[in-house]
Amino acid sequence: MHKLGIDIQTRIGKIKYKSHHGSPYDRGRADSYYRRGFNPHYYTGDTYSSTRIEKGKMNDHQIAAYEAGYYDNETEGNYKEY
């Protein structure tokens, strides 16, 4: 039996991501909510008051967490109304 890739596991709900403020999952949801576009990143602590880590310094799991947060919110259709 082979192991499913992170992207497939995520889509079928086998991986749970930390969703604390500033995490990759949190930032993905926020970018979708504010319609800022897909741009993987996260913060080492609280958003805007800690170091921002860009995609080039993220590992595959962190990028997958950002993507999961972004697409979870896209699926829900939960967007900021201006």
C-alpha positions in Angstrom: 0.0 0.0 0.0 1.4 3.4 -0.9 1.2 6.6 1.1 -1.0 9.4 -0.3 0.6 12.7 -1.1 0.0 15.7 1.2 -2.2 17.4 -1.4 -4.5 14.3 -1.7 -4.6 13.7 2.1 -5.5 17.4 2.6 -8.4 17.2 0.1 -9.9 14.1 1.7 -9.4 15.5 5.2 -6.7 13.3 6.6 -4.4 16.2 7.6 -5.4 18.7 10.1 -3.6 22.1 10.1 -2.9 24.4 13.0 -5.0 27.5 12.5 -3.6 29.8 15.1 -3.3 33.5 14.2 -0.4 33.9 11.7 -0.1 30.3 10.7 0.0 29.3 7.0 -3.6 27.9 7.2 -4.8 31.1 8.9 -3.0 33.3 6.3 -4.5 31.3 3.4 -8.0 31.7 4.8 -7.4 35.4 5.3 -6.1 36.0 1.8 -9.1 34.4 0.4 -11.5 36.2 2.7 -10.1 39.6 1.7 -9.7 38.5 -1.9 -6.0 39.3 -1.9 -5.1 36.4 -4.2 -3.1 33.2 -3.7 0.3 34.2 -2.2 1.7 31.6 0.3 3.3 33.1 3.4 2.9 33.0 7.2 4.1 34.8 10.3 6.3 33.3 13.0 3.9 34.7 15.6 0.9 37.0 15.5 0.1 38.5 12.1 1.8 41.8 11.3 3.7 41.9 14.7 6.2 39.1 13.9 8.5 38.0 11.1 6.7 37.2 7.8 8.0 34.1 6.0 7.6 34.1 2.2 6.9 31.1 -0.1 10.6 30.7 -1.0 11.4 29.8 2.7 8.4 27.6 3.3 8.5 23.8 3.2 5.9 21.7 1.3 3.8 21.1 4.4 3.5 24.8 5.2 2.6 25.6 1.5 0.0 22.8 1.6 -1.4 24.3 4.9 -1.7 27.8 3.2 -3.4 26.2 0.2 -5.8 24.2 2.4 -6.8 27.4 4.2 -7.2 29.4 1.0 -9.3 26.8 -0.7 -11.3 25.9 2.4 -12.5 29.5 2.5 -13.0 29.6 -1.3 -15.3 26.5 -0.9 -17.2 28.2 1.9 -17.6 31.4 -0.1 -16.9 33.5 3.0 -15.7 36.9 1.7 -15.4 40.4 3.3 -18.1 42.7 2.1 -16.9 46.2 1.4 
